[in-house]
Amino acid sequence: MIKNPLTYLKKRHLLWAINFWPPIFGAGIRVKVLKPDLTEVLVTMKQRFWNTSFVSRHFGGSLYVMTDPFYMIMLLEVLGKGHSVIDKAASIRYLKAAKGKVSARFKLTENEIEKIIEKLDANEKPIEWTFDIPIICEKGITVAIVSKTLSVKKIKGLGPKRTLN
């Protein structure tokens, strides 16, 4: 059994391959890497009979799955070897009934990356970082907001320290 698939695949290839992971594929979610350095990813989901609830709206679980692993994978790539990133908590707030095609954009800015690195440098214990991810319908309306809190830490003795350009 592969303990860490990231060891065997480049992360951008993993994000492409994740399109075929059963929870992603089954929900009809599609992943597109917008920047090769994995600082921006777009995820979309068309409404299909298999991701539609009894009341003809997207299943809430499918909306959440759209947001699940992406910031974790992105941060692992951006921070580099010598860091651990895991999910700590998540919540979803539904604002409107979701119908049709929906999308979520994940973006790590240089400013945000710098703040995470500074906070990691200032703490020996893991830090928590929260991302709010709006889910937008094809009409441009925010239908839900997912808040994801990740635990990020340095792993002593692994990898060079990442520096920004």
LINMO-V556355 format. One record per residue. RES is the residue in one letter. SS is DSSP state (A for helix, B for strand, O for the rest). NEAR is the number of other ideal C-beta (glycine too) atoms within 10 Angstrom. Layout:
res=<RES/RES>
ss=<SS/SS>
near=<NEAR/NEAR>
//
This chain:
res=<M/I/K/N/P/L/T/Y/L/K/K/R/H/L/L/W/A/I/N/F/W/P/P/I/F/G/A/G/I/R/V/K/V/L/K/P/D/L/T/E/V/L/V/T/M/K/Q/R/F/W/N/T/S/F/V/S/R/H/F/G/G/S/L/Y/V/M/T/D/P/F/Y/M/I/M/L/L/E/V/L/G/K/G/H/S/V/I/D/K/A/A/S/I/R/Y/L/K/A/A/K/G/K/V/S/A/R/F/K/L/T/E/N/E/I/E/K/I/I/E/K/L/D/A/N/E/K/P/I/E/W/T/F/D/I/P/I/I/C/E/K/G/I/T/V/A/I/V/S/K/T/L/S/V/K/K/I/K/G/L/G/P/K/R/T/L/N>
ss=<O/O/O/O/A/A/A/A/O/O/A/A/A/A/A/A/A/A/A/A/O/A/A/A/A/A/A/O/B/B/B/B/B/O/O/O/O/O/O/B/B/B/B/B/B/O/O/O/A/A/A/B/O/O/O/O/O/B/O/A/A/A/A/A/A/O/O/O/O/A/A/A/A/A/A/A/A/A/A/O/O/O/B/B/B/B/B/B/B/B/B/B/B/B/O/O/O/O/O/O/O/B/B/B/B/B/B/O/O/A/A/A/A/A/A/A/A/A/A/A/A/A/O/O/O/O/B/B/B/B/B/B/B/B/B/B/B/O/O/O/O/B/B/B/B/B/B/B/B/B/B/B/B/B/O/O/O/O/O/O/O/O/O/O/O>
near=<2/8/7/7/11/13/7/10/15/11/16/16/11/19/21/14/13/20/13/8/14/7/13/21/12/13/21/19/25/15/20/13/17/12/12/8/11/22/18/16/21/15/24/17/23/14/20/12/7/10/21/16/13/6/6/10/18/28/16/13/13/23/23/18/19/25/23/17/17/22/22/16/19/25/22/19/20/20/21/14/10/15/20/14/21/11/13/14/11/16/11/16/10/14/12/13/13/26/15/13/15/25/17/21/15/20/15/21/10/11/8/15/17/11/12/20/19/10/13/20/10/8/12/9/8/16/14/11/19/13/19/9/21/15/26/17/19/13/10/6/13/14/20/24/16/19/14/23/14/20/16/22/16/20/10/7/6/11/12/8/11/14/7/7/3>
//
